[in-house]
C-alpha cells in the first residue's frame, strides 16, 4: 500500500482541526478554529455545510444522527445538523484567558474536552474536562495544551496528549464512572510535537505531528512505531478513522503560525487509504 495523501477539502482555513467521521452521511466533521466555524463535508457528494460558532471552536463532536456538540469560546452548544439551529448547553471553563481545544465522546456519550490558552500560552493552567450532561469532572489537571484524546477499543485505557510534553500518556479509564487514573507515558514524539490522535479498528494509535509533516502509527501496548506517512504540510493537526470499512485515515492540517509563508495545501483535509 502506498499511503498516498489525497486532498479532499480546502477552504483556506488557517487552523483546521478535529476531524470526526459521520458514518450515517459518509462525511467528515471538522473545525476551523480561527475562522470560528464548523465544516461538514460529504466525502461522496462533495456537499459542504458550514456552521458559524460563538467564538473560536476547539472541537465538534457527533452526539447522535442529527446533533453536533460544539466546544466554543462561549461554551458548549448543541447544533442541529439539518436546520443549523444552535442551543447553549453549559460553560465548563470560567477562565476567559482560556479556550476549548480537542475533544471526544466516550462510548457512553460523555463529552471530554480540554482547554488551552486563548491567543497566548497558559503554562500548567489548563485541564481535561468530562461532562455527562449533569456532572462536571476534571480528569487531568495542570496541563498546558490539552490536546488529542482517544480510547482503546475495550474502553480500558484513555490516551491523552499534553502537547508541550511531547508525550502520549495512558490512563486507566472506568467506563462506568468516567474516572481516569494515570498509568504511564507510552510514546515520545521527537519530530515536531504530538497534536490530535485516534485509535483504529486494530486498536493501534495514530498521532498527528505538528511541525513534523507527518502522521505516525504506534502500538500503544509496546510503544513501537509501526508506520510514518508524510504529508505536504508542516503542521499536521489531527486525524480520524473513516470510510465504509474504516479503511481511510482523514487528516487535518494548518498553515504556519510563525509568520512564514505556508505550503500551498496547508489548512486542507486529506484522505489516506490505510487498509484494504
N, C-alpha and C positions, 0 to 999 in steps of 0.2 A: 504494500500500500504506500502511495506517495505522500499522503498527508499534505496536500496542497491547499493552502488557504484561498478561499474564493470570496471576494467582496460581494455581499448580497444587499446591503443597505447603507446609504450615506446621505447625511443631511447637513453636514458642516458642523456637527457638534464638536465642542472643544473637549468635553469630558463625557464620553458615552460609557455607561456602566450598567451593572446588574442585570444581565440577560436572564430571562425566565422563559421556559418553554410552555406554550399553551397547546396542549395536545388536542383539545377539542377543536380548535380553529387552525391547527397547523401553523402557528405564528410564534413570533418571539416578542416578548415584552422587555423593554429596556428603558433606562432613564438618561436624559441629557441634563446633567446636574446643573450646569451653569446657565443653560438656556431655559431652565425651570419648566421642563415638560417631560411627559412620558410618551414613548412611541409603542405602538402595537403594530407589528409588521407581519403581514401574511407571506410566508415563505413560498407558497404555491401560487397565490393570487397576485402578490405584489402590492396589495392594498395596505395603505398606511393610515392608521388612526392616531391622532395627536391629542393628548390631554394636557392642557396647561395646569401648573401646580401652584400652590400657595407658597412661593419662595423656592429656594433650591431643594431638590428632591434627591434623597440618598438612595432610595430603592423603591421598587414597585413589585408587589407580591400578588400572585393569583390566588385569591382566597377560595373561590369556587368558580363555577362556569361563567358567571356574569359579574364578578366583583373583584376589583383591584384594591389592595390596601397600599396606600402611598405614604411613605415617611417623608414629609416635607418640613421645611423650616418652621412652618406654622403649626405642625403637629401631624398626627396620623389621620388620614382621611380615607373614607370608603368611596370608590368611584364605580359607577355602573358602566360597564363596557359598552352596552348597547346605546345608552342615552347620553353618557358623559356627565350625568348628574353627580355632584360631589357632596358628601356629608361628613362633617367633622366627627371624629371618634374620641381622641384623647391626646393630650400633650404629655409625653413621658419625661421629656427633658425640659427643665425650667431655666437652664443657663443660656442666655441669649448669645453668648460668645461661642456656643457650640451648635453644630447641625448634625442631622442624622446622616449615616453613611450606609454601609452594606447591611443587608437583612435577609432573612429566610423564614419560612414557615416550617415548624416541625411536623411530624406525621399526625399529631393531634390538633393541628391548627393554631398553635401558639405563634405569636409574632415575636421573632428575635431580631432586634435591630441595635446597631451600635452607633456611637457618636464620634465626631472628630471636630477639630477646631473650625470655626466659621471664618474663612479667609485668613486664618493665621494658625500656627501650630500651638496646640494646648497640651503640653507635655504632662502626662500622667493625670489629666483632668477628665478623661472620658471613661466610658464603660459600655458593656453589652447588656441591654435590657431584654427582659422577657415579659410578655403580656398575653394573658389568656382570655381577655375580654372582661376580666374583673380584677385580678391581682397583678401588680407590677413587681417584678423582681430584678435585681442587678446580679447577673450571673458572673461577670468578670469586671473587676473594677481597676482603676488607676491605669487605664490604657492611654495611649497617645493617638493612634489612628486605628480605631476599631474597624476591622475590615472583614475579609472573607469568613464565612461560616458554612459548615457542612456537617452531615451526619453519616455514620456508617450505615449500611443497608439494614442492619438489625437494630438500629437505634441505640446501640450500647455506647457508642462514642460520639462526641461532638468535636469537630475540628474548628480551630479558631486562629485568626491571624491578627496580631497587633503589629502593623506593618514595619515600624522602625526597628523592631527586634530581629527582623529578617528570618523569623521562625514561623512554622506552623505548629501549634500546640494541640495536644489531645486532652480531652476531658471525659471523665465518666459521666454519662448522661442518663438520668432516670426519666424515661418517657412518661411515667405515671404522675410524677410530681413536677416535672420540668426543671429539676435542680441539676446543677453541673458541679463537678469537683475536678480540679486539676489533676491530671495523671502525669504527663511528661511532654517535653518538646520532641517532635518526631522528625522534622525536616528543617534544614537550614539552607536558605537561598543565598547563593553567593554572587550571582549575576543579576544585578538590579535588586529589587525588593519585592516581597510577595504582596499581591493585591487580592483579587477575588479568587475563590476556589469552588470546585464542585466535585461530587462523587459520582462515578459512572456505575453501570449495571453490574460490573465485576468487582465493585467495592474498592476500586482504585481511585486515587486522589489526583485531580488536575489543579495546577497552580498557575495563575496569570502573573507574569513577572514584569512589573512596572520598571521602566528604564533597562529592561533586559531583552526586549524584542522577541519574546517567546512565551509559549505555554509549555509546561513540563508535566509529565505523568509520573506518579510515585506510588510505590507500595507503602501504605501508611502503617503496616504492621512490621515491616522490616526496615523502612527508611531508605529503600533502594530506589534510585531514579531509573525509570523504565524507558523514557522517551522524551525527546525535546522536539518541538515544532516551531520553526522560525516564522515570524510574521513581518510584513513590510512596514512596521511601525515600532518605534522605540518603546512607547508607553502602552503596554498591554494591561487592561484593567480588570477583566473578569471573564467568566466562561460558564456555560451550562450545557447539559446533555439534552439533545432533542432528536426529532425525526420519528417516523413511524416505528422503527425498530431500535430507536435510541442509538442510531449509527452516526450521528453528527455531533460535533462539538461546535457550539456557537460562541464566538469570542468578540468582546468589545474592546475598543482602543480609544486613545486620547491624543490630542495634539500636545506639542511640547509646552511645558509650563515654565520655561526659563527664559522666554523672550526670543529664542532662536526660531528659525523657520522650520515648520513641521513637514513631515513627509506628506506626499500628495494624498494618501489614503487614510492618514491618521484621523481618528474620530469616527471610523466606519465600523460596521458589524460584519464579521467574517464567518464563513461556514467551512468546516473541515471534516471530511469523512474519516472516521477513526475505526470503524469496523464494518464488516460486510452485512 
